[in-house]
C-alpha cells in the first residue's frame, strides 16, 4: 500500500488529506473516510490502510481544513479522559462550522479529486464515517445520492436533533444503502433518537441496517483512546466490508 498526504482543491481553498492506494494498477473503487473530531492522525491512516488492503482507494480529508492543516489541536492527551474532554472546547466551534451546505460542497470536491486519480474505478463512491464523520457522511449522501452508493456511520452522534436541518429529516433523498453501528448508552445518539432515525428511514423506504453495539462506548473504533473496544471494532470491519463489497466492490462488480 502507498500512503501519501495530498492537497484537495475545494471551493475556498485546499483540504489536506491522506490518500491510500492498494498495491497494483487497479482499477479500484473509491472510498471516503470521514474523520472523527480529533482529526487526521496515525490511527486514521491505519484504518484507511486496512480498507485499502481490501482493494479500495481511500481518501481521508481534513474536514476542518478551513481552520488550518492537521493537527489542529494537541493530540498528545488522547489517552487521558480529562485532557481528551478538554479538547472539545477547541473542537466544538470547528464541528459547528460544518454546515450542510459546506459538507455538500466539500464532498463534491473530494469525489472529484478521487475520480481523477489514476487507477480509480469509474462509478459511485462509498463513505465510512466515525463520530461526527458519520453524521456528515449521512449529510453527504443526502446531497449527492447519484454519486454515493453507500454510507456506513459508526458511533455517529447528533444524527437526530430538534434543529430544522437535522440529518435524519433529509433521508428521503438517499437512493443508496446505509449502515449504522451505534454505540451503546451514547448520549449523542440515544435509544430514543435511534428509534426516530429508524422511523424516518422506514418512512422514506431507504435500504439500511441499524445496530447497537452492546457494551461499546462512543468512539469504540479509535485505538488511540481508552474507549477503544477491540471486539466492537472487529464487528465494525465485518459490517463495513460487507457493505463495500456489495455496493461498490468486488461482489458488486461481478453483478454488472
Buried (B, 14 or more C-beta within 10 A) or exposed (E): EEBEBBBBEBEEEBBBBBBBBBEEEBBBBBBBBBBBBBBBBEBBBEBBBBBBEBBBBBBBBBBBBBBEBBBBBEBEBBEEEEEBEBBBEEBEEBBEEBEBEBBBBBBBBBBEBBBEBEEBBEBBBBBBBBBBBBBBBBBBBBBBBEBBBBBBBBBBBBBBBEEEEBBBEBBBEBBBBBBBBBBBBBEBBEEEBBEBBBEBBEEBEBEBBBEBBEEBBBBBBBBBBEBBBEEBBEBBBEBBBBBBBBBBBBEBEEEE
